[in-house]
Amino acid sequence: QDTKIPDWIKSNAGWWAAGQIDDNSFVQGIQFLIKEGLMKIPISEQGSVSQDTKIPDWIKSNAGWWAAGQIDDNSFVQGIQFLIKEGLMNIQY
């Protein structure tokens, strides 16, 4: 399944990867994608809200590559799905 994500989310991802916006701002963009049905997260993998969650640095690399067009939307989404499934990114939606 091809995932089409709005360009503004790619901009956010690039800014986040570069340290120009904080984790919370990035997560808000991800929450929007899930709420609007643009990113599917299976029910069993939905995270809970926590302000203490530290998002791993490797996903920032993925976000930067994605924003630069070096990886596709599906690869980026798979990384986010993994983080949520493993409890490394908690999303409220």
DAHU-V653506 format. One record per residue. N is the residue number from 1. PHI is phi in radians with two decimals (NA if undefined). Layout:
N,PHI
N,PHI
This chain:
1,NA
2,-1.45
3,-1.88
4,-1.91
5,-1.94
6,-0.99
7,-1.04
8,-1.12
9,-1.19
10,-1.10
11,-1.06
12,-0.99
13,-1.08
14,-1.12
15,-1.12
16,-1.14
17,-1.05
18,-1.53
19,1.38
20,-1.53
21,-2.29
22,-1.51
23,-0.98
24,-1.06
25,-1.11
26,-1.12
27,-1.08
28,-1.05
29,-1.13
30,-1.14
31,-1.03
32,-1.04
33,-1.02
34,-1.20
35,-1.04
36,-1.46
37,1.37
38,-1.49
39,-2.32
40,-1.64
41,-2.14
42,-0.97
43,-0.87
44,-1.18
45,-1.90
46,-1.19
47,-1.53
48,-1.92
49,-1.46
50,-2.69
51,-1.34
52,-1.58
53,-1.18
54,-1.82
55,-1.34
56,-1.04
57,-1.09
58,-1.10
59,-1.24
60,-1.15
61,-1.08
62,-1.01
63,-1.08
64,-1.13
65,-1.12
66,-1.13
67,-1.06
68,-1.52
69,1.40
70,-1.52
71,-2.27
72,-1.52
73,-0.99
74,-1.06
75,-1.12
76,-1.11
77,-1.06
78,-1.04
79,-1.11
80,-1.14
81,-1.04
82,-1.07
83,-1.05
84,-1.18
85,-1.03
86,-1.48
87,1.33
88,-1.55
89,-2.35
90,-1.77
91,-2.12
92,-1.87
93,-2.71
